[in-house]
């Protein structure tokens, strides 16, 4: 439990997780964008 408390209070870990969330959000947007355009192109 002490390790979990240390990780939640460490700003480096918070920035790393924040960066990964932003990166995954951008990746999800591009997957949605490309799949939507591929489906529209087939019609």
DSSP file (Angstrom, degrees, kcal/mol; ACC not computed):
  #  RESIDUE AA STRUCTURE BP1 BP2  ACC     N-H-->O    O-->H-N    N-H-->O    O-->H-N    TCO  KAPPA ALPHA  PHI   PSI    X-CA   Y-CA   Z-CA
    1    1 A X     >        0   0    0      0, 0.0     4,-2.1     0, 0.0     5,-0.2   0.000 360.0 360.0 360.0 -30.9    0.0    0.0    0.0
    2    2 A X  H  >  +     0   0    0      1,-0.2     4,-2.2     2,-0.2     5,-0.1   0.866 360.0  53.3 -66.2 -35.0    2.9    2.3    0.6
    3    3 A X  H  > S+     0   0    0      2,-0.2     4,-2.4     1,-0.2    -1,-0.2   0.908 108.4  49.5 -64.7 -42.2    4.1    1.9   -3.0
    4    4 A X  H  > S+     0   0    0      2,-0.2     4,-2.1     1,-0.2    -2,-0.2   0.904 111.3  49.2 -62.9 -41.5    0.6    2.9   -4.2
    5    5 A X  H  X S+     0   0    0     -4,-2.1     4,-1.3     1,-0.2    -1,-0.2   0.893 111.3  50.0 -65.5 -39.4    0.6    6.0   -2.0
    6    6 A X  H  X S+     0   0    0     -4,-2.2     4,-0.7     1,-0.2    -2,-0.2   0.908 111.1  48.9 -64.9 -41.6    4.1    6.9   -3.3
    7    7 A X  H  < S+     0   0    0     -4,-2.4     3,-0.4     1,-0.2    -2,-0.2   0.870 110.5  50.2 -67.7 -36.0    3.0    6.5   -6.9
    8    8 A X  H  < S+     0   0    0     -4,-2.1    -1,-0.2     1,-0.2    -2,-0.2   0.746 114.0  45.0 -75.3 -21.4   -0.1    8.6   -6.5
    9    9 A X  H  < S+     0   0    0     -4,-1.3     2,-0.6    -3,-0.2    -1,-0.2   0.499  90.0  98.7 -97.2  -4.7    1.9   11.4   -4.8
   10   10 A X     X  -     0   0    0     -4,-0.7     4,-1.9    -3,-0.4     3,-0.2  -0.735  60.3-156.1 -87.6 119.0    4.8   11.4   -7.3
   11   11 A X  H  > S+     0   0    0     -2,-0.6     4,-2.5     1,-0.2     5,-0.2   0.812  92.2  59.4 -65.6 -28.1    4.4   14.2   -9.9
   12   12 A X  H  > S+     0   0    0      2,-0.2     4,-2.0     1,-0.2    -1,-0.2   0.918 107.3  45.7 -65.4 -42.1    6.6   12.4  -12.4
   13   13 A X  H  > S+     0   0    0     -3,-0.2     4,-2.8     2,-0.2     5,-0.2   0.900 112.0  52.2 -66.5 -40.5    4.2    9.4  -12.4
   14   14 A X  H  X S+     0   0    0     -4,-1.9     4,-2.5     1,-0.2    -2,-0.2   0.913 110.9  46.8 -63.4 -42.3    1.2   11.7  -12.7
   15   15 A X  H  X S+     0   0    0     -4,-2.5     4,-2.5     2,-0.2    -1,-0.2   0.875 112.1  51.6 -66.0 -36.6    2.7   13.4  -15.7
   16   16 A X  H  X S+     0   0    0     -4,-2.0     4,-2.2     2,-0.2    -2,-0.2   0.943 113.1  43.4 -65.6 -46.8    3.5   10.1  -17.3
   17   17 A X  H  X S+     0   0    0     -4,-2.8     4,-2.2     1,-0.2    -2,-0.2   0.892 113.7  52.2 -65.7 -38.2    0.0    8.7  -16.8
   18   18 A X  H  X S+     0   0    0     -4,-2.5     4,-2.2    -5,-0.2    -2,-0.2   0.905 109.6  49.2 -62.5 -41.7   -1.4   12.1  -18.0
   19   19 A X  H  X S+     0   0    0     -4,-2.5     4,-2.5     1,-0.2    -2,-0.2   0.884 110.6  50.0 -65.0 -39.3    0.8   11.9  -21.1
   20   20 A X  H  X S+     0   0    0     -4,-2.2     4,-2.7     2,-0.2    -2,-0.2   0.885 109.3  51.6 -67.3 -37.0   -0.3    8.3  -21.8
   21   21 A X  H  X S+     0   0    0     -4,-2.2     4,-2.1     2,-0.2    -2,-0.2   0.922 111.8  46.7 -64.5 -43.0   -4.0    9.3  -21.5
   22   22 A X  H  X S+     0   0    0     -4,-2.2     4,-2.4     2,-0.2    -2,-0.2   0.927 113.3  49.1 -63.4 -44.6   -3.5   12.2  -23.9
   23   23 A X  H  X S+     0   0    0     -4,-2.5     4,-2.4     1,-0.2    -2,-0.2   0.915 112.0  47.7 -62.4 -43.8   -1.7    9.9  -26.4
   24   24 A X  H  X S+     0   0    0     -4,-2.7     4,-2.4     1,-0.2    -1,-0.2   0.855 110.5  53.1 -67.0 -33.7   -4.4    7.2  -26.2
   25   25 A X  H  X S+     0   0    0     -4,-2.1     4,-2.1    -5,-0.2    -2,-0.2   0.916 110.1  46.6 -65.4 -42.8   -7.0    9.8  -26.7
   26   26 A X  H  X S+     0   0    0     -4,-2.4     4,-2.3     2,-0.2    -2,-0.2   0.907 112.9  50.1 -65.1 -41.5   -5.3   11.1  -29.8
   27   27 A X  H  X S+     0   0    0     -4,-2.4     4,-2.3     1,-0.2    -2,-0.2   0.912 110.1  50.1 -63.1 -42.2   -4.9    7.5  -31.1
   28   28 A X  H  X S+     0   0    0     -4,-2.4     4,-2.4     1,-0.2    -1,-0.2   0.895 109.5  52.0 -64.3 -39.1   -8.6    6.7  -30.5
   29   29 A X  H  X S+     0   0    0     -4,-2.1     4,-2.9     1,-0.2    -2,-0.2   0.934 110.5  47.1 -62.0 -45.7   -9.6    9.9  -32.3
   30   30 A X  H  X S+     0   0    0     -4,-2.3     4,-2.8     2,-0.2     5,-0.3   0.880 110.7  51.6 -66.6 -36.9   -7.5    9.0  -35.4
   31   31 A X  H  X S+     0   0    0     -4,-2.3     4,-2.4     2,-0.2     5,-0.2   0.946 113.8  44.6 -62.1 -46.9   -8.8    5.4  -35.4
   32   32 A X  H  X S+     0   0    0     -4,-2.4     4,-2.4     2,-0.2    -2,-0.2   0.924 114.2  50.1 -60.8 -44.8  -12.4    6.7  -35.3
   33   33 A X  H  X S+     0   0    0     -4,-2.9     4,-2.2     2,-0.2    -2,-0.2   0.926 113.8  43.4 -61.4 -48.3  -11.6    9.4  -38.0
   34   34 A X  H  X S+     0   0    0     -4,-2.8     4,-2.3     2,-0.2    -1,-0.2   0.908 114.8  48.8 -68.0 -41.7  -10.0    6.9  -40.4
   35   35 A X  H  X S+     0   0    0     -4,-2.4     4,-2.3    -5,-0.3    -1,-0.2   0.893 111.4  50.7 -65.7 -37.7  -12.7    4.2  -39.9
   36   36 A X  H  X S+     0   0    0     -4,-2.4     4,-2.1    -5,-0.2    -2,-0.2   0.926 112.8  45.7 -64.2 -43.9  -15.4    6.8  -40.4
   37   37 A X  H  X S+     0   0    0     -4,-2.2     4,-1.9     2,-0.2    -2,-0.2   0.850 111.0  52.7 -69.7 -33.5  -13.8    8.1  -43.6
   38   38 A X  H  X S+     0   0    0     -4,-2.3     4,-1.4     2,-0.2    -1,-0.2   0.925 111.0  47.5 -66.0 -43.4  -13.2    4.6  -45.0
   39   39 A X  H  X S+     0   0    0     -4,-2.3     4,-0.8     1,-0.2    -2,-0.2   0.881 112.5  48.8 -65.7 -37.5  -16.9    3.7  -44.4
   40   40 A X  H  < S+     0   0    0     -4,-2.1     3,-0.3     1,-0.2    -1,-0.2   0.835 108.3  54.8 -69.6 -32.1  -18.0    6.9  -46.1
   41   41 A X  H  < S+     0   0    0     -4,-1.9    -1,-0.2     1,-0.2    -2,-0.2   0.819 102.8  56.2 -70.8 -30.4  -15.7    6.2  -49.0
   42   42 A X  H  <        0   0    0     -4,-1.4    -1,-0.2     1,-0.2    -2,-0.2   0.758 360.0 360.0 -72.8 -24.1  -17.2    2.8  -49.6
   43   43 A X     <        0   0    0     -4,-0.8    -1,-0.2    -3,-0.3    -2,-0.2   0.486 360.0 360.0 -74.4 360.0  -20.7    4.2  -50.0
